[in-house]
Amino acid sequence: MELEIISYADLLDPANIQATQTLKKALCEKGILGVCDVPDFENKSQAYIQAACQFSALRDEVKEQYAPDRDVGETEGYELGAEWFKDQGDQWQVDDKKASFYAVVPDHPKNKWPHEVDLKTAYQALGQLMFDTSKMVLQFLGVNEAIGLAHAEISGYGRMLHYHQERDTRNLNPNWCGAHFDHGVFTGLMPAYYFSGGEEVDEPEEAGLYIFPTQGRNFEKIKAADKSILLFQVGEFAQLATHDQIRATKHLVKKAKGNIERYTFALFNSAGKNTLIYPQSELTQDPRYFEYKQTDGGLLYGKWEQASYARYRAL
């Protein structure tokens, strides 16, 4: 699938009708958008990749020191194989080759930064740029105070993603990340970097990000070889808040064959936990809504998030 692309400069002009039309077409018909010419994005991405590779090269027992304590509600830190999703055969599959490092953006005292390498500096610089740009796109879409999503209450949550190479030929799971929707408001994505034997390589034909277009019938691969283009997807809470005017993006990541690993970064835009909406959306048929809706039909973001974490936690 070819990306619909607007420029960063377009986002500075709210009256740009053509950019608005392109943006809405991308996110309403396809479910994904590219933004080019984001200031210093590629440089910040490369600095982040270097830091992420350094962290990932640490011994497992060192990285595991920074794991979140889920029993007390922590989510920040390092995890491996902590999520599961249903495959095409409706069977649950654990993303056992997917490692993550979560952190709040901008930086927050609850973040668990490693002492062995400087992951924080590049992570936060890239995350902040993606967070700021995300809010500019949301403003263009009208996903703001007008529909009950105050930008002052939206928070950024970063996720370092390292997809390990598949060494087990008996593993029949074709995906690094199973098909799902992001539960939040909006997601910024850095184009992925691939490595083999420590050297950067092109994305393999069979691997990469696939989305199920809003008006499509099958998953389609996203052509994102240009590392200077920042990608955006829609989350479920935005679909709820806009009453299906924009729809959440169903997506997955297919594995590469052979000695290849994948790195990327996601920046999730989350509503404030006390953000209250009254959705008239098809997602009100979701069990998460039935479980946590208020008696008047209202839904708090914090409850939706809690139910979403519980659904996809494999541990």
VOGUVO-998139 format. One line per field, with one value per residue: x, y, z of N, C-alpha, C in turn; residue in three letters; residue number from 1. Coordinates in steps of 0.02 Angstrom, whole numbers. Example, Ala and Ser with C-alpha at 12.3 -4.5 7.8 and 13.67 -1.06 7.14 Angstrom:
nx = c(660;642);
ny = c(-284;-112);
nz = c(390;354);
cax = c(615;684);
cay = c(-225;-53);
caz = c(390;357);
cx = c(660;645);
cy = c(-165;2);
cz = c(390;394);
code = c(ALA;SER);
pos = c(1;2);
This chain:
nx = c(42;27;79;-21;33;72;151;255;251;124;46;60;-26;-183;-286;-265;-340;-321;-224;-297;-397;-319;-266;-381;-432;-329;-332;-464;-499;-391;-317;-191;-60;67;192;298;459;473;549;714;685;734;869;855;792;892;988;916;903;1034;1054;953;998;1114;1063;987;1086;1135;1157;1029;992;1029;947;824;820;757;624;446;346;210;116;98;48;138;198;306;466;565;515;487;403;270;140;-11;-103;-243;-227;-246;-321;-400;-339;-250;-92;68;172;317;443;455;522;509;527;458;411;364;327;336;486;471;468;435;486;600;751;895;1057;1172;1185;1153;1000;897;914;910;792;694;707;669;541;475;471;390;273;233;210;108;-1;-22;-71;-188;-258;-285;-375;-482;-491;-502;-530;-659;-727;-718;-588;-466;-317;-222;-230;-193;-73;96;162;295;367;495;536;596;615;658;768;705;747;702;651;540;440;285;219;188;203;283;217;54;-110;-201;-285;-231;-266;-275;-281;-209;-71;100;225;389;477;535;695;809;919;1057;1170;1228;1238;1154;1012;903;724;653;559;451;425;373;266;94;-68;-247;-346;-465;-570;-548;-516;-419;-262;-132;32;131;221;362;495;565;651;633;503;370;252;75;-59;-230;-309;-417;-489;-503;-588;-702;-729;-755;-867;-858;-819;-685;-583;-514;-353;-320;-186;-31;131;237;353;529;625;760;920;881;839;726;698;602;501;367;248;126;-25;-116;-272;-321;-341;-463;-541;-697;-814;-958;-995;-1058;-1039;-987;-901;-956;-1012;-915;-848;-769;-821;-951;-917;-861;-933;-1024;-1177;-1251;-1205;-1082;-902;-748;-581;-475;-531;-560;-429;-376;-452;-410;-272;-283;-344;-247;-132;-8;59);
ny = c(-60;109;256;393;557;703;863;925;1062;1086;1059;1170;1260;1281;1312;1249;1172;1068;988;949;872;768;713;670;579;484;433;396;313;227;212;247;368;471;588;704;789;823;917;873;740;618;617;612;489;401;420;370;234;190;198;110;-11;-28;-44;-161;-253;-283;-403;-524;-539;-417;-325;-369;-320;-201;-223;-194;-190;-270;-308;-205;-109;-50;-2;41;12;-135;-273;-440;-539;-518;-502;-558;-603;-637;-753;-778;-891;-878;-911;-889;-813;-793;-651;-691;-651;-518;-380;-248;-77;28;198;353;502;677;653;565;540;405;329;199;208;133;107;66;101;249;265;350;488;494;425;504;623;588;539;653;738;663;657;793;819;728;785;898;841;782;897;950;852;879;815;851;973;1000;882;829;787;851;929;967;870;755;628;570;412;310;176;72;-43;-201;-325;-487;-597;-744;-896;-1024;-1147;-1223;-1145;-1093;-974;-839;-706;-563;-475;-493;-472;-326;-187;-25;34;165;344;393;349;371;318;264;232;65;-8;-126;-262;-370;-479;-372;-272;-145;-179;-186;-183;-343;-423;-500;-459;-340;-196;-220;-168;-173;-104;28;28;-92;-267;-358;-384;-267;-230;-98;20;82;131;249;329;454;488;511;406;382;310;268;258;156;231;355;324;290;414;497;445;348;423;431;286;152;79;-75;-185;-276;-356;-437;-573;-576;-685;-792;-730;-599;-449;-327;-154;-25;119;170;296;325;413;455;478;579;491;517;563;580;511;498;382;348;232;91;20;15;-105;-187;-299;-238;-110;-138;-192;-87;32;176;200;293;276;333;331;308;349;289;169;102;86;4;-114;-149;-176;-289;-380;-410;-451;-571;-627);
nz = c(0;-44;40;97;100;192;219;353;358;309;420;495;447;473;386;269;148;55;119;231;171;117;233;304;211;211;344;361;255;232;353;393;396;323;371;305;308;443;567;596;618;561;601;740;749;707;807;914;872;881;1021;1064;1010;1084;1213;1194;1172;1296;1430;1463;1598;1650;1581;1627;1754;1745;1730;1736;1885;1880;1972;2060;1982;1894;1732;1663;1588;1546;1444;1381;1266;1317;1277;1196;1048;939;805;624;625;734;852;1005;1007;1073;1070;1062;1021;1036;1108;1227;1283;1392;1422;1498;1408;1404;1506;1662;1840;1869;1766;1715;1690;1613;1690;1630;1495;1397;1367;1386;1338;1192;1170;1236;1163;1032;1060;1113;1002;915;991;1001;865;841;910;834;716;766;800;674;632;712;830;979;1110;1070;1055;1177;1210;1282;1240;1332;1426;1365;1360;1328;1282;1268;1170;1151;1027;995;888;895;804;725;780;797;698;709;757;716;710;610;635;706;782;830;752;792;873;924;1086;1128;1093;980;875;848;734;706;556;525;566;505;544;511;574;640;545;455;354;208;219;222;92;134;262;391;427;420;373;398;288;316;226;164;121;151;237;204;150;214;128;179;163;164;281;332;348;455;532;560;654;697;856;961;1057;1001;896;969;1032;924;872;771;662;627;612;708;678;617;635;602;623;517;523;479;376;423;482;544;626;698;729;802;849;947;983;1092;1106;1242;1322;1465;1620;1682;1582;1511;1404;1295;1201;1036;953;852;930;1053;1065;1108;1230;1327;1341;1389;1512;1585;1568;1626;1719;1648;1522;1496;1474;1550;1511;1582;1629;1510;1462;1564;1546;1419;1433;1513;1425;1328;1392;1410;1514);
cax = c(0;62;59;-42;83;70;213;252;231;51;16;65;-78;-248;-332;-244;-395;-296;-192;-350;-429;-272;-261;-442;-435;-281;-351;-532;-505;-337;-299;-122;-39;137;208;367;493;470;616;764;657;777;928;834;778;956;1018;878;920;1100;1044;912;1041;1160;1025;967;1145;1150;1136;959;983;1036;886;767;819;716;556;395;311;139;73;84;23;189;201;367;524;581;479;494;350;220;74;-36;-158;-271;-203;-299;-363;-436;-303;-206;-21;111;226;374;505;447;545;486;546;406;427;322;356;404;513;433;506;421;523;654;805;954;1119;1228;1188;1109;941;850;921;885;722;651;710;626;473;445;456;332;216;212;182;44;-53;-36;-114;-253;-291;-311;-432;-535;-492;-478;-578;-726;-760;-704;-519;-425;-247;-182;-234;-164;-4;134;190;341;380;549;518;651;591;716;768;674;796;669;616;477;390;242;189;219;203;320;165;-10;-158;-236;-295;-206;-326;-274;-309;-171;-4;152;270;451;491;578;764;823;990;1079;1240;1252;1239;1087;991;838;668;638;495;396;419;355;200;36;-130;-310;-374;-532;-617;-517;-538;-361;-204;-88;96;145;286;389;568;592;657;620;431;339;188;23;-117;-285;-323;-488;-525;-521;-648;-757;-743;-781;-927;-840;-800;-622;-585;-450;-314;-300;-119;13;199;259;424;578;656;832;956;863;802;691;691;562;480;297;228;54;-59;-167;-313;-317;-379;-530;-576;-762;-848;-1022;-987;-1110;-993;-994;-859;-995;-1029;-857;-857;-735;-868;-1004;-891;-840;-974;-1063;-1249;-1277;-1173;-1017;-844;-685;-523;-436;-563;-548;-359;-368;-481;-369;-212;-301;-360;-190;-75;4;93);
cay = c(0;173;303;462;597;776;889;957;1132;1087;1058;1237;1301;1248;1329;1213;1127;1008;946;921;819;711;684;633;521;434;402;370;261;179;200;265;432;489;660;714;851;838;941;831;675;562;619;589;418;365;422;323;167;174;187;50;-69;-35;-73;-229;-296;-301;-470;-528;-528;-345;-292;-388;-279;-143;-245;-163;-232;-265;-321;-142;-62;-20;-22;68;-31;-184;-337;-483;-589;-505;-491;-607;-582;-693;-758;-782;-948;-861;-941;-842;-824;-747;-618;-711;-622;-445;-348;-178;-36;79;256;412;558;691;610;564;502;333;294;157;211;91;142;39;139;308;257;405;550;487;402;561;673;564;534;719;762;626;677;860;814;692;832;941;803;776;962;952;806;900;772;900;991;1003;817;805;763;910;915;976;809;698;612;529;351;282;104;44;-110;-240;-391;-532;-644;-809;-951;-1089;-1163;-1257;-1095;-1082;-908;-799;-635;-535;-443;-515;-422;-293;-114;11;53;236;394;402;319;389;262;274;176;15;-21;-198;-278;-439;-483;-306;-225;-126;-207;-165;-223;-401;-417;-533;-433;-271;-175;-231;-144;-192;-38;41;9;-147;-335;-398;-347;-243;-207;-27;35;136;127;315;336;523;499;491;373;388;266;288;212;142;282;408;301;297;485;530;408;312;466;400;217;124;45;-144;-193;-329;-353;-503;-588;-587;-751;-792;-695;-528;-420;-265;-104;34;156;193;347;322;470;430;528;578;435;538;588;547;520;464;360;318;199;18;-9;6;-177;-222;-318;-190;-56;-164;-204;-27;92;201;188;340;262;364;287;340;321;246;104;71;66;-53;-173;-167;-209;-356;-423;-430;-472;-643;-650);
caz = c(0;-46;92;86;137;195;246;419;346;302;486;524;414;483;332;209;132;22;169;271;132;113;300;319;166;234;407;358;204;238;423;407;366;327;373;285;326;515;583;631;636;542;645;807;742;703;874;954;851;911;1093;1072;997;1141;1269;1177;1174;1365;1450;1482;1670;1661;1556;1667;1815;1732;1715;1779;1933;1860;2030;2093;1932;1852;1662;1633;1591;1494;1443;1323;1258;1369;1248;1148;1006;901;736;574;642;796;908;1038;996;1111;1032;1103;996;1039;1170;1232;1340;1397;1463;1490;1371;1427;1559;1724;1891;1871;1713;1741;1641;1630;1709;1591;1433;1397;1325;1401;1300;1124;1176;1252;1109;978;1085;1119;934;889;1032;980;798;847;931;777;671;799;795;606;628;756;889;1029;1161;1041;1065;1245;1218;1293;1225;1392;1466;1327;1381;1282;1310;1219;1171;1111;1004;965;867;891;749;739;774;803;636;726;776;658;713;558;654;762;823;803;730;847;870;982;1124;1146;1048;918;880;801;721;669;509;556;545;507;550;505;594;662;489;432;289;186;243;179;57;170;330;401;452;377;403;366;272;340;173;128;136;170;261;151;175;208;99;222;158;176;353;353;352;518;518;612;654;740;911;973;1096;954;861;1016;1045;863;851;709;606;608;637;731;627;632;606;627;597;496;536;426;375;432;535;538;682;680;781;788;908;945;1032;1102;1136;1287;1355;1538;1646;1700;1523;1507;1340;1287;1132;994;907;849;982;1113;1068;1134;1300;1372;1354;1432;1579;1621;1556;1682;1711;1598;1458;1492;1479;1570;1475;1626;1631;1444;1461;1609;1514;1360;1458;1537;1368;1286;1432;1406;1575);
cx = c(44;35;29;3;67;136;201;229;156;16;18;12;-146;-298;-315;-295;-370;-263;-245;-384;-385;-269;-323;-451;-390;-306;-421;-538;-452;-320;-228;-103;36;146;283;394;483;540;658;739;705;840;912;819;842;992;982;896;987;1092;1004;953;1089;1124;1009;1024;1165;1127;1064;948;990;972;827;765;772;645;506;366;237;92;56;64;74;183;267;424;525;539;493;438;293;149;54;-95;-183;-243;-262;-345;-399;-404;-256;-133;19;163;292;441;504;468;525;521;499;431;379;361;310;423;474;473;493;455;583;712;865;1014;1177;1239;1141;1053;895;854;890;811;676;650;665;553;438;426;394;268;188;180;115;-12;-71;-83;-184;-292;-322;-374;-492;-543;-460;-533;-650;-764;-743;-635;-472;-351;-202;-181;-207;-92;30;163;231;350;437;529;578;623;651;711;739;724;764;628;550;422;349;208;223;229;251;270;98;-57;-196;-248;-260;-267;-330;-305;-275;-101;41;201;332;460;544;647;777;899;1001;1153;1269;1253;1167;1073;923;783;655;568;438;381;392;286;147;-25;-190;-345;-446;-584;-589;-545;-481;-307;-159;-24;105;215;315;465;601;592;642;546;403;268;140;-33;-168;-295;-398;-524;-543;-583;-709;-778;-772;-842;-917;-825;-729;-619;-516;-419;-295;-234;-83;82;221;334;465;605;731;857;944;822;776;686;643;542;408;285;152;28;-118;-207;-301;-362;-450;-568;-640;-795;-913;-1026;-1051;-1072;-1007;-952;-896;-1022;-972;-868;-823;-781;-923;-980;-881;-882;-1010;-1137;-1280;-1245;-1105;-960;-782;-627;-484;-465;-553;-477;-348;-394;-439;-305;-227;-314;-298;-127;-67;35;46);
cy = c(63;220;367;505;671;799;920;1029;1138;1091;1126;1284;1267;1261;1292;1158;1062;960;912;863;757;675;642;572;465;397;374;312;206;161;217;327;440;564;667;781;872;857;892;761;617;559;592;513;377;365;373;251;146;158;122;-13;-81;-66;-146;-278;-315;-372;-469;-513;-455;-309;-308;-352;-219;-162;-210;-214;-225;-274;-257;-88;-29;-46;-2;17;-82;-248;-374;-533;-580;-497;-551;-578;-642;-692;-765;-842;-940;-895;-889;-862;-771;-717;-630;-682;-546;-419;-274;-143;24;137;313;466;618;649;619;523;427;294;258;156;169;134;123;77;198;298;318;463;545;467;461;613;652;563;602;748;728;645;745;858;779;741;881;906;796;841;970;910;830;855;813;914;989;937;786;778;823;892;923;913;748;689;568;468;316;208;88;-27;-142;-310;-436;-577;-711;-865;-1020;-1103;-1199;-1208;-1076;-1014;-863;-725;-620;-504;-461;-457;-393;-220;-84;39;128;281;393;375;346;331;285;217;130;12;-96;-209;-353;-442;-416;-253;-209;-154;-178;-209;-282;-395;-445;-501;-362;-260;-186;-201;-171;-126;-32;18;-50;-215;-380;-353;-328;-216;-133;-17;95;133;194;329;406;537;469;464;382;339;291;235;207;198;341;388;308;370;521;494;378;357;450;333;192;80;-25;-158;-253;-318;-424;-511;-590;-657;-743;-748;-619;-507;-351;-219;-49;68;179;245;348;386;443;487;526;523;453;569;546;563;480;440;334;285;124;-15;-14;-66;-218;-239;-270;-131;-79;-172;-141;35;112;190;234;330;294;314;328;307;272;176;66;46;4;-118;-196;-201;-281;-404;-451;-450;-548;-670;-645);
cz = c(0;8;63;130;135;226;315;412;338;369;520;496;420;427;267;193;100;72;213;236;128;179;316;274;190;295;407;309;211;310;440;367;373;329;357;311;399;537;624;648;620;585;714;805;742;770;920;936;881;985;1105;1060;1055;1200;1255;1180;1245;1380;1473;1555;1689;1640;1601;1734;1807;1712;1761;1827;1920;1920;2067;2043;1888;1780;1629;1640;1535;1501;1379;1322;1307;1342;1204;1110;967;830;688;587;708;857;939;1027;1035;1065;1068;1080;1000;1107;1168;1290;1340;1441;1448;1453;1380;1488;1625;1776;1892;1814;1743;1692;1661;1647;1663;1525;1438;1346;1330;1352;1231;1123;1187;1196;1051;1000;1089;1051;906;927;1009;910;798;864;876;728;701;794;725;598;668;816;945;1079;1135;1049;1133;1257;1223;1282;1286;1435;1429;1347;1328;1317;1256;1226;1123;1092;970;951;854;829;771;726;773;739;648;745;715;658;661;577;711;811;791;788;790;829;931;1019;1138;1094;980;928;826;795;682;619;537;525;555;508;542;522;613;607;468;363;271;216;196;149;98;237;331;427;399;412;363;351;295;290;132;149;159;199;201;182;163;181;135;222;174;251;378;362;416;503;577;600;704;794;923;1010;1052;914;906;1024;985;835;781;650;581;644;655;678;650;597;637;597;580;505;471;431;388;487;533;599;662;740;757;853;896;999;1036;1134;1177;1317;1430;1566;1665;1642;1513;1440;1341;1215;1100;936;906;903;1049;1119;1096;1208;1349;1389;1402;1504;1618;1609;1620;1669;1659;1530;1449;1501;1497;1534;1519;1631;1565;1439;1504;1578;1455;1381;1479;1479;1335;1325;1429;1470;1635);
code = c(MET;GLU;LEU;GLU;ILE;ILE;SER;TYR;ALA;ASP;LEU;LEU;ASP;PRO;ALA;ASN;ILE;GLN;ALA;THR;GLN;THR;LEU;LYS;LYS;ALA;LEU;CYS;GLU;LYS;GLY;ILE;LEU;GLY;VAL;CYS;ASP;VAL;PRO;ASP;PHE;GLU;ASN;LYS;SER;GLN;ALA;TYR;ILE;GLN;ALA;ALA;CYS;GLN;PHE;SER;ALA;LEU;ARG;ASP;GLU;VAL;LYS;GLU;GLN;TYR;ALA;PRO;ASP;ARG;ASP;VAL;GLY;GLU;THR;GLU;GLY;TYR;GLU;LEU;GLY;ALA;GLU;TRP;PHE;LYS;ASP;GLN;GLY;ASP;GLN;TRP;GLN;VAL;ASP;ASP;LYS;LYS;ALA;SER;PHE;TYR;ALA;VAL;VAL;PRO;ASP;HIS;PRO;LYS;ASN;LYS;TRP;PRO;HIS;GLU;VAL;ASP;LEU;LYS;THR;ALA;TYR;GLN;ALA;LEU;GLY;GLN;LEU;MET;PHE;ASP;THR;SER;LYS;MET;VAL;LEU;GLN;PHE;LEU;GLY;VAL;ASN;GLU;ALA;ILE;GLY;LEU;ALA;HIS;ALA;GLU;ILE;SER;GLY;TYR;GLY;ARG;MET;LEU;HIS;TYR;HIS;GLN;GLU;ARG;ASP;THR;ARG;ASN;LEU;ASN;PRO;ASN;TRP;CYS;GLY;ALA;HIS;PHE;ASP;HIS;GLY;VAL;PHE;THR;GLY;LEU;MET;PRO;ALA;TYR;TYR;PHE;SER;GLY;GLY;GLU;GLU;VAL;ASP;GLU;PRO;GLU;GLU;ALA;GLY;LEU;TYR;ILE;PHE;PRO;THR;GLN;GLY;ARG;ASN;PHE;GLU;LYS;ILE;LYS;ALA;ALA;ASP;LYS;SER;ILE;LEU;LEU;PHE;GLN;VAL;GLY;GLU;PHE;ALA;GLN;LEU;ALA;THR;HIS;ASP;GLN;ILE;ARG;ALA;THR;LYS;HIS;LEU;VAL;LYS;LYS;ALA;LYS;GLY;ASN;ILE;GLU;ARG;TYR;THR;PHE;ALA;LEU;PHE;ASN;SER;ALA;GLY;LYS;ASN;THR;LEU;ILE;TYR;PRO;GLN;SER;GLU;LEU;THR;GLN;ASP;PRO;ARG;TYR;PHE;GLU;TYR;LYS;GLN;THR;ASP;GLY;GLY;LEU;LEU;TYR;GLY;LYS;TRP;GLU;GLN;ALA;SER;TYR;ALA;ARG;TYR;ARG;ALA;LEU);
pos = c(1;2;3;4;5;6;7;8;9;10;11;12;13;14;15;16;17;18;19;20;21;22;23;24;25;26;27;28;29;30;31;32;33;34;35;36;37;38;39;40;41;42;43;44;45;46;47;48;49;50;51;52;53;54;55;56;57;58;59;60;61;62;63;64;65;66;67;68;69;70;71;72;73;74;75;76;77;78;79;80;81;82;83;84;85;86;87;88;89;90;91;92;93;94;95;96;97;98;99;100;101;102;103;104;105;106;107;108;109;110;111;112;113;114;115;116;117;118;119;120;121;122;123;124;125;126;127;128;129;130;131;132;133;134;135;136;137;138;139;140;141;142;143;144;145;146;147;148;149;150;151;152;153;154;155;156;157;158;159;160;161;162;163;164;165;166;167;168;169;170;171;172;173;174;175;176;177;178;179;180;181;182;183;184;185;186;187;188;189;190;191;192;193;194;195;196;197;198;199;200;201;202;203;204;205;206;207;208;209;210;211;212;213;214;215;216;217;218;219;220;221;222;223;224;225;226;227;228;229;230;231;232;233;234;235;236;237;238;239;240;241;242;243;244;245;246;247;248;249;250;251;252;253;254;255;256;257;258;259;260;261;262;263;264;265;266;267;268;269;270;271;272;273;274;275;276;277;278;279;280;281;282;283;284;285;286;287;288;289;290;291;292;293;294;295;296;297;298;299;300;301;302;303;304;305;306;307;308;309;310;311;312;313;314;315);
